[in-house]
């Protein structure tokens, strides 16, 4: 039972569901009673790092930094003063310490507060390096895919003024040129790691290098698939899990898992050849999907040709003239 007296079970609820319930049952009444003039100016939700923001949390996720909570996002100090921010923070801290069978930690986690009151500009500056709405393609190339994914994940439960949601929407819809350049880079990475370098590692008998190369191929494949849908992918821990967010990714996911679990311990034996066959299947399936989805790639016979066809269709001359790998993280 929560401190509000209502019987609530977290057994079948994920973090986002619990956050919404906590906001509706405890946070919203507090705001209406104590800060009615501020309520129309703020946004409330959960965006950023953490498995619950992605909707990927499970029982294992509850062994650390897992508690009930939500974030209140404030506009600039001209709209909501620092004193009001302080009072609102105090009021948030007085919300029930227990809810849905969860107890709020007494100490802040190592990374700092993950719930509570924050300034919208500071939240986006921390996640993207920019405080407001991105303009053009340059901001999207200035940050990693992982950061962009964190800036656009989770959910917004309430947004009185719409400022937070407007910034979030802009980051969630990269320009077509960004999609083409990103997809171009990751297709090239797939070809380099899977079609070229992996078999060469096997020929050399270097199992460790082959495993590292296979891992890079898997990462590039998930990222390419994400950008095929104009969406960035999360960091490595959740890459394969993120494929389940797409209805047409089952074949790709199965192939990539086979690449990793096929192994390379026995170079020259079945394990290495099985991984190579899985890579070939993934490349063929990705090429098929790219040709079906991106009209400019309809005539491509391999991933390299598809990548260059995408690059040729980048409208901005400066971006088009940059390296085909310019938009790929870590290039």
BASE-789008 format. One record per residue (C-alpha): residue number from 1; residue in one letter; chain; x, y, z. Coordinates in nm, 3 decimals, decimal comma. Each point is the difference from the previous one (the first is absolute). Layout:
SITE     k   r   c        xx        yy        zz
SITE   NUM   A   A         X         Y         Z
...
//
This chain:
SITE     k   r   c        xx        yy        zz
SITE     1   X   A     0,000     0,000     0,000
SITE     2   X   A     0,130     0,344    -0,086
SITE     3   X   A     0,015     0,279     0,255
SITE     4   X   A    -0,305     0,152    -0,167
SITE     5   X   A    -0,203    -0,295     0,119
SITE     6   X   A    -0,068    -0,155    -0,341
SITE     7   X   A     0,096    -0,360    -0,064
SITE     8   X   A     0,234    -0,006    -0,298
SITE     9   X   A     0,220    -0,287    -0,117
SITE    10   X   A     0,313     0,047    -0,206
SITE    11   X   A     0,017    -0,366    -0,092
SITE    12   X   A    -0,127     0,045    -0,355
SITE    13   X   A     0,093     0,365    -0,045
SITE    14   X   A     0,308     0,142    -0,164
SITE    15   X   A     0,180     0,313     0,111
SITE    16   X   A    -0,185     0,231    -0,238
SITE    17   X   A    -0,336    -0,135     0,114
SITE    18   X   A     0,097     0,052     0,363
SITE    19   X   A     0,124     0,354    -0,073
SITE    20   X   A    -0,327     0,091    -0,170
SITE    21   X   A    -0,201    -0,143     0,289
SITE    22   X   A     0,216     0,184     0,255
SITE    23   X   A    -0,044     0,327    -0,189
SITE    24   X   A    -0,375    -0,038    -0,033
SITE    25   X   A    -0,060    -0,119     0,354
SITE    26   X   A     0,250     0,213     0,190
SITE    27   X   A     0,181     0,253    -0,218
SITE    28   X   A    -0,289     0,163    -0,183
SITE    29   X   A    -0,209     0,055     0,317
SITE    30   X   A     0,306     0,156     0,167
SITE    31   X   A     0,051     0,235    -0,293
SITE    32   X   A    -0,366     0,101    -0,015
SITE    33   X   A    -0,012     0,069     0,372
SITE    34   X   A     0,335     0,169     0,059
SITE    35   X   A     0,111     0,135    -0,341
SITE    36   X   A    -0,310     0,064    -0,212
SITE    37   X   A     0,163     0,300    -0,169
SITE    38   X   A     0,309    -0,206    -0,095
SITE    39   X   A    -0,179    -0,307    -0,132
SITE    40   X   A    -0,080     0,151    -0,344
SITE    41   X   A     0,370     0,085    -0,048
SITE    42   X   A     0,161    -0,337     0,068
SITE    43   X   A     0,038    -0,336    -0,170
SITE    44   X   A     0,005    -0,335     0,178
SITE    45   X   A     0,140    -0,329    -0,119
SITE    46   X   A     0,295    -0,240    -0,013
SITE    47   X   A     0,263     0,053    -0,269
SITE    48   X   A     0,366    -0,093    -0,004
SITE    49   X   A     0,224    -0,276     0,139
SITE    50   X   A    -0,143    -0,305     0,172
SITE    51   X   A    -0,164    -0,321    -0,117
SITE    52   X   A    -0,344     0,120     0,111
SITE    53   X   A     0,028     0,298    -0,236
SITE    54   X   A     0,036    -0,242    -0,291
SITE    55   X   A    -0,274    -0,229     0,128
SITE    56   X   A     0,259    -0,279     0,028
SITE    57   X   A    -0,001    -0,046     0,378
SITE    58   X   A    -0,071    -0,340     0,151
SITE    59   X   A     0,051    -0,176     0,333
SITE    60   X   A     0,377     0,018    -0,039
SITE    61   X   A    -0,024     0,379    -0,041
SITE    62   X   A    -0,123     0,033     0,357
SITE    63   X   A     0,329    -0,088     0,163
SITE    64   X   A     0,125     0,360    -0,013
SITE    65   X   A    -0,125     0,358    -0,052
SITE    66   X   A    -0,357    -0,119    -0,054
SITE    67   X   A    -0,269     0,194     0,181
SITE    68   X   A    -0,320     0,188    -0,057
SITE    69   X   A     0,035     0,353    -0,127
SITE    70   X   A    -0,039     0,245    -0,285
SITE    71   X   A     0,167     0,316    -0,124
SITE    72   X   A    -0,145     0,351     0,002
SITE    73   X   A     0,154     0,211    -0,275
SITE    74   X   A     0,003     0,377     0,055
SITE    75   X   A     0,040     0,286    -0,251
SITE    76   X   A     0,253     0,280     0,052
SITE    77   X   A     0,028     0,207     0,319
SITE    78   X   A    -0,199     0,287    -0,146
SITE    79   X   A    -0,302    -0,228    -0,009
SITE    80   X   A     0,064    -0,205     0,315
SITE    81   X   A     0,230     0,157     0,259
SITE    82   X   A     0,280    -0,179     0,182
SITE    83   X   A    -0,194     0,033     0,325
SITE    84   X   A    -0,301    -0,171    -0,155
SITE    85   X   A     0,233    -0,269    -0,128
SITE    86   X   A     0,130    -0,049     0,354
SITE    87   X   A    -0,350    -0,019     0,148
SITE    88   X   A    -0,112    -0,240    -0,271
SITE    89   X   A     0,302    -0,221     0,068
SITE    90   X   A    -0,086    -0,005     0,370
SITE    91   X   A    -0,359    -0,091    -0,080
SITE    92   X   A     0,113    -0,281    -0,231
SITE    93   X   A     0,225    -0,140     0,271
SITE    94   X   A    -0,299    -0,018     0,235
SITE    95   X   A    -0,198    -0,225    -0,235
SITE    96   X   A    -0,054    -0,356     0,129
SITE    97   X   A     0,324    -0,188     0,056
SITE    98   X   A    -0,176    -0,328    -0,078
SITE    99   X   A    -0,214    -0,070    -0,303
SITE   100   X   A    -0,090    -0,312    -0,198
SITE   101   X   A     0,210    -0,209     0,235
SITE   102   X   A     0,308     0,211    -0,071
SITE   103   X   A     0,195     0,214     0,246
SITE   104   X   A     0,189     0,313    -0,093
SITE   105   X   A     0,374    -0,020     0,070
SITE   106   X   A     0,129     0,216     0,286
SITE   107   X   A     0,322     0,080    -0,186
SITE   108   X   A     0,036     0,137    -0,350
SITE   109   X   A     0,145    -0,245    -0,256
SITE   110   X   A     0,355     0,052    -0,121
SITE   111   X   A    -0,119     0,175    -0,315
SITE   112   X   A    -0,209     0,251     0,193
SITE   113   X   A    -0,375     0,043     0,031
SITE   114   X   A    -0,199    -0,184    -0,266
SITE   115   X   A    -0,338     0,134     0,115
SITE   116   X   A    -0,120     0,334     0,128
SITE   117   X   A     0,008     0,357    -0,129
SITE   118   X   A     0,220     0,108    -0,291
SITE   119   X   A     0,032     0,286    -0,247
SITE   120   X   A    -0,096    -0,096    -0,355
SITE   121   X   A     0,302     0,178    -0,151
SITE   122   X   A     0,240    -0,175     0,236
SITE   123   X   A    -0,152    -0,342    -0,070
SITE   124   X   A     0,046     0,033    -0,375
SITE   125   X   A     0,343     0,160     0,036
SITE   126   X   A     0,112    -0,297     0,208
SITE   127   X   A    -0,139    -0,254    -0,247
SITE   128   X   A     0,080     0,167    -0,332
SITE   129   X   A     0,234     0,292     0,063
SITE   130   X   A    -0,276     0,237    -0,122
SITE   131   X   A    -0,252     0,177     0,220
SITE   132   X   A    -0,278     0,039    -0,252
SITE   133   X   A    -0,141    -0,112    -0,332
SITE   134   X   A     0,254    -0,132    -0,254
SITE   135   X   A     0,020     0,190    -0,327
SITE   136   X   A     0,119    -0,177    -0,314
SITE   137   X   A     0,219    -0,310    -0,018
SITE   138   X   A     0,306     0,113     0,194
SITE   139   X   A    -0,133    -0,060     0,355
SITE   140   X   A    -0,086    -0,359    -0,091
SITE   141   X   A     0,356    -0,068    -0,109
SITE   142   X   A     0,142     0,167     0,310
SITE   143   X   A    -0,136    -0,264     0,240
SITE   144   X   A     0,013    -0,377     0,016
SITE   145   X   A    -0,293    -0,220    -0,095
SITE   146   X   A    -0,016    -0,115     0,361
SITE   147   X   A    -0,044     0,356     0,125
SITE   148   X   A    -0,262     0,074    -0,264
SITE   149   X   A    -0,187    -0,314     0,101
SITE   150   X   A     0,000     0,106     0,365
SITE   151   X   A    -0,128     0,345    -0,094
SITE   152   X   A    -0,301    -0,148    -0,179
SITE   153   X   A    -0,092    -0,307     0,206
SITE   154   X   A    -0,242    -0,037     0,291
SITE   155   X   A    -0,324     0,193     0,019
SITE   156   X   A    -0,142     0,341     0,086
SITE   157   X   A    -0,309    -0,031     0,219
SITE   158   X   A    -0,092     0,366     0,010
SITE   159   X   A     0,121     0,318    -0,170
SITE   160   X   A    -0,184     0,318     0,083
SITE   161   X   A     0,199     0,244    -0,215
SITE   162   X   A     0,120    -0,249    -0,261
SITE   163   X   A     0,362     0,118     0,009
SITE   164   X   A     0,152    -0,329     0,109
SITE   165   X   A    -0,205    -0,201    -0,250
SITE   166   X   A     0,089     0,236    -0,286
SITE   167   X   A     0,373    -0,049     0,060
SITE   168   X   A    -0,048    -0,374     0,040
SITE   169   X   A    -0,202    -0,019    -0,323
SITE   170   X   A     0,272     0,183    -0,193
SITE   171   X   A     0,269    -0,241     0,122
SITE   172   X   A    -0,233    -0,294    -0,079
SITE   173   X   A    -0,032     0,097    -0,368
SITE   174   X   A     0,345     0,035    -0,157
SITE   175   X   A     0,015     0,152    -0,350
SITE   176   X   A    -0,004    -0,241    -0,294
SITE   177   X   A     0,362     0,091    -0,074
SITE   178   X   A     0,100    -0,122     0,346
SITE   179   X   A    -0,180    -0,330    -0,054
SITE   180   X   A     0,175    -0,053    -0,334
SITE   181   X   A     0,346     0,089     0,131
SITE   182   X   A    -0,039    -0,212     0,315
SITE   183   X   A    -0,136    -0,299    -0,190
SITE   184   X   A     0,273     0,041    -0,260
SITE   185   X   A     0,271    -0,014     0,267
SITE   186   X   A    -0,137    -0,302     0,183
SITE   187   X   A    -0,051    -0,198    -0,322
SITE   188   X   A     0,364     0,060    -0,083
SITE   189   X   A     0,095    -0,111     0,352
SITE   190   X   A    -0,205    -0,317    -0,047
SITE   191   X   A     0,179    -0,074    -0,325
SITE   192   X   A     0,345     0,077     0,139
SITE   193   X   A    -0,036    -0,207     0,317
SITE   194   X   A    -0,223    -0,285    -0,117
SITE   195   X   A     0,066    -0,055    -0,367
SITE   196   X   A     0,369     0,093    -0,007
SITE   197   X   A     0,179    -0,008     0,335
SITE   198   X   A    -0,174    -0,293     0,170
SITE   199   X   A     0,097    -0,264    -0,259
SITE   200   X   A     0,354     0,141    -0,010
SITE   201   X   A     0,026    -0,044     0,378
SITE   202   X   A    -0,111    -0,360    -0,043
SITE   203   X   A     0,260    -0,056    -0,272
SITE   204   X   A     0,270     0,127     0,234
SITE   205   X   A    -0,120    -0,233     0,275
SITE   206   X   A    -0,049     0,293     0,240
SITE   207   X   A    -0,306    -0,097     0,203
SITE   208   X   A     0,014     0,303     0,229
SITE   209   X   A     0,017     0,247    -0,289
SITE   210   X   A    -0,282    -0,185    -0,175
SITE   211   X   A    -0,220     0,026     0,309
SITE   212   X   A     0,068     0,372     0,034
SITE   213   X   A    -0,075     0,049    -0,369
SITE   214   X   A    -0,323    -0,197     0,030
SITE   215   X   A    -0,105     0,221     0,291
SITE   216   X   A     0,066     0,314    -0,203
SITE   217   X   A    -0,206    -0,148    -0,283
SITE   218   X   A    -0,292    -0,063     0,236
SITE   219   X   A     0,016     0,355     0,134
SITE   220   X   A     0,010     0,152    -0,349
SITE   221   X   A    -0,288    -0,221    -0,116
SITE   222   X   A    -0,232     0,104     0,283
SITE   223   X   A     0,088     0,364    -0,049
SITE   224   X   A    -0,058    -0,027    -0,375
SITE   225   X   A    -0,337    -0,166     0,060
SITE   226   X   A    -0,095     0,278     0,241
SITE   227   X   A     0,087     0,272    -0,251
SITE   228   X   A    -0,190    -0,186    -0,268
SITE   229   X   A    -0,297     0,101     0,219
SITE   230   X   A     0,157     0,345     0,067
SITE   231   X   A     0,063    -0,084     0,365
SITE   232   X   A     0,325    -0,018     0,199
SITE   233   X   A     0,087    -0,312     0,200
SITE   234   X   A     0,086    -0,020     0,372
SITE   235   X   A     0,340    -0,084     0,143
SITE   236   X   A     0,147    -0,349    -0,035
SITE   237   X   A    -0,183    -0,164     0,291
SITE   238   X   A    -0,339     0,052    -0,162
SITE   239   X   A     0,090    -0,020    -0,371
SITE   240   X   A    -0,144    -0,344    -0,073
SITE   241   X   A    -0,293     0,061     0,235
SITE   242   X   A    -0,088     0,315    -0,194
SITE   243   X   A    -0,072    -0,204    -0,314
SITE   244   X   A    -0,314    -0,133     0,168
SITE   245   X   A    -0,144     0,350    -0,027
SITE   246   X   A    -0,036    -0,056    -0,377
SITE   247   X   A    -0,257    -0,240    -0,147
SITE   248   X   A     0,225    -0,091    -0,294
SITE   249   X   A     0,325    -0,072     0,187
SITE   250   X   A    -0,039    -0,366     0,099
SITE   251   X   A     0,216    -0,138    -0,280
SITE   252   X   A     0,274     0,256     0,064
SITE   253   X   A     0,000    -0,065     0,375
SITE   254   X   A     0,018    -0,376    -0,044
SITE   255   X   A     0,288     0,035    -0,243
SITE   256   X   A     0,196     0,233     0,225
SITE   257   X   A    -0,045    -0,224     0,302
SITE   258   X   A     0,129    -0,288    -0,212
SITE   259   X   A     0,306     0,209    -0,089
SITE   260   X   A     0,081     0,045     0,368
SITE   261   X   A    -0,094    -0,344     0,130
SITE   262   X   A     0,140    -0,185    -0,301
SITE   263   X   A     0,336     0,090     0,146
SITE   264   X   A     0,348     0,000    -0,149
SITE   265   X   A     0,180    -0,221     0,252
SITE   266   X   A     0,064    -0,271    -0,255
SITE   267   X   A     0,151     0,181    -0,296
SITE   268   X   A    -0,042    -0,212    -0,308
SITE   269   X   A    -0,266    -0,206     0,178
SITE   270   X   A    -0,377     0,032    -0,018
SITE   271   X   A    -0,028     0,288     0,247
SITE   272   X   A     0,192     0,248    -0,213
SITE   273   X   A    -0,176    -0,099    -0,319
SITE   274   X   A    -0,340     0,017     0,172
SITE   275   X   A     0,068     0,357     0,108
SITE   276   X   A     0,113     0,087    -0,354
SITE   277   X   A    -0,319    -0,148    -0,143
SITE   278   X   A    -0,209     0,197     0,249
SITE   279   X   A     0,181     0,320    -0,101
SITE   280   X   A    -0,079    -0,071    -0,364
SITE   281   X   A    -0,368    -0,054     0,082
SITE   282   X   A    -0,019     0,326     0,195
SITE   283   X   A     0,169     0,195    -0,279
SITE   284   X   A    -0,237    -0,145    -0,259
SITE   285   X   A    -0,306     0,078     0,212
SITE   286   X   A     0,122     0,353     0,072
SITE   287   X   A     0,063     0,064    -0,369
SITE   288   X   A    -0,349    -0,124    -0,081
SITE   289   X   A    -0,158     0,232     0,257
SITE   290   X   A     0,209     0,299    -0,107
SITE   291   X   A    -0,093    -0,053    -0,364
SITE   292   X   A    -0,368    -0,024     0,090
SITE   293   X   A     0,000     0,300     0,236
SITE   294   X   A     0,236     0,250    -0,164
SITE   295   X   A    -0,092     0,060    -0,368
SITE   296   X   A     0,348     0,125    -0,087
SITE   297   X   A     0,140    -0,343     0,093
SITE   298   X   A    -0,234    -0,207    -0,216
SITE   299   X   A     0,273    -0,097    -0,243
SITE   300   X   A     0,276    -0,067     0,253
SITE   301   X   A     0,161    -0,343    -0,025
SITE   302   X   A     0,184     0,013     0,334
SITE   303   X   A     0,024     0,206     0,319
SITE   304   X   A     0,282     0,220    -0,131
SITE   305   X   A    -0,203     0,098    -0,306
SITE   306   X   A    -0,306     0,069     0,216
SITE   307   X   A     0,210     0,219     0,230
SITE   308   X   A     0,138     0,210    -0,283
SITE   309   X   A    -0,345     0,035    -0,157
SITE   310   X   A    -0,121     0,144     0,329
SITE   311   X   A     0,293     0,238     0,024
SITE   312   X   A    -0,063     0,123    -0,355
SITE   313   X   A    -0,354     0,098     0,100
SITE   314   X   A     0,103     0,215     0,298
SITE   315   X   A    -0,142     0,339    -0,094
SITE   316   X   A     0,239     0,221     0,198
SITE   317   X   A     0,318     0,039    -0,202
SITE   318   X   A     0,227     0,038     0,300
SITE   319   X   A    -0,131    -0,312     0,169
SITE   320   X   A     0,001    -0,197    -0,324
SITE   321   X   A     0,364     0,085    -0,066
SITE   322   X   A     0,110    -0,118     0,345
SITE   323   X   A     0,135    -0,350     0,051
SITE   324   X   A    -0,266    -0,272    -0,032
SITE   325   X   A     0,092    -0,090     0,358
SITE   326   X   A    -0,032     0,358     0,130
SITE   327   X   A    -0,331    -0,062     0,178
SITE   328   X   A     0,100    -0,330     0,159
SITE   329   X   A     0,082     0,008     0,369
SITE   330   X   A     0,369    -0,053     0,066
SITE   331   X   A     0,102     0,038    -0,364
//
